[in-house]
Amino acid sequence: MAPDGVLERTVVYQGEVLEVPCMPDMQVPGEPQPMTWRVWLFLHCHETFMQPHRKAGATFQLLRRAGWWPTLSADFNAWLNACEDC
């Protein structure tokens, strides 16, 4: 656990050891549309201002470096397949 109380998980990415936050399956307070922290993180990795709707590989690599949860891969595939623009 990090000093600020956030649960973290060690992830090895391209030979580098990273500590990433464990994303909760809870609603993000204050968002105009209800969404969980996991969906919020996916959208921020996939739909950026400079590169809207990144390709699957780039989005997944960003997501893995930004957070972790047990069903990350399955959720990623479901959300990417549900993206109407992709």
N, C-alpha and C positions, 0 to 999 in steps of 0.2 A: 504494500500500500504506500502510495506517495505521501509526503509530508502534509499535503493539503487534504488528505482523507479520500482522494479519488482512487478507486481500484485500478490497477494497471496490469498489463500482461506483457511479458517479454516476447517479442517477435523478431525472428531472424529474417532480414530482407537483404538479399544480394550480399550475404556474408557479413552484414552489419547488424549488430544487436540494438534493437529499439525498444523503448518502453512506451507503450501506447495505452490510452485510457480504455477501460471497458465501458462500452456504450450501453446505457440502460434502455430498456424497452418501456419507456415512460413518455408521456406527452411533453412537448416543449411548451413551457408557459409563454404566453404573449404572441404566439404565431397567429396570423390571420386565419389560416386553415389548420385544423388539428393534424398533427403529425408527431411521430415519435422521434427521439434523438437519433435513432438509427437511420430513419428515412431522411431526416434533416442533413445528416452527414453525407449520405449518398448523394443527395441533390447538390450539396456544395462541392462535391468532387466531380459530379457529372455535368452540371449545368452552370458553367461559369460565364461571366460577362465577356471575357476575351476569347474563350473557346467553348461556345455552347454545344452541349451534347457530345462530350468527348467520346472517343471510341472505347470499346469495352476494356481492352487491355490497359490503357492509360488510366481510365476511371478506377479499375480494380486495384491497380498499384497504388494510386493515391489513397484509396479507401483503406487498404491494408496498413499504410503508414500513418493514417490519421486516427484509427480506432479499431477495436476488436469486440466481437461477441460470438457466441458459439455457432450461430447459423449464418455467419457473414456471407459465405460463398453462395449458399442457397438463396438468401434474401437478395443478394446482388443480382443473380441471374434472373430472378422473378421480376425485380424492379426494372432491370434493363430491358427485358422482353416486353414489359408493360409500357415502356416509353413510346408514345405515339410518334414522336419525331424521329426516333431511331428506326 
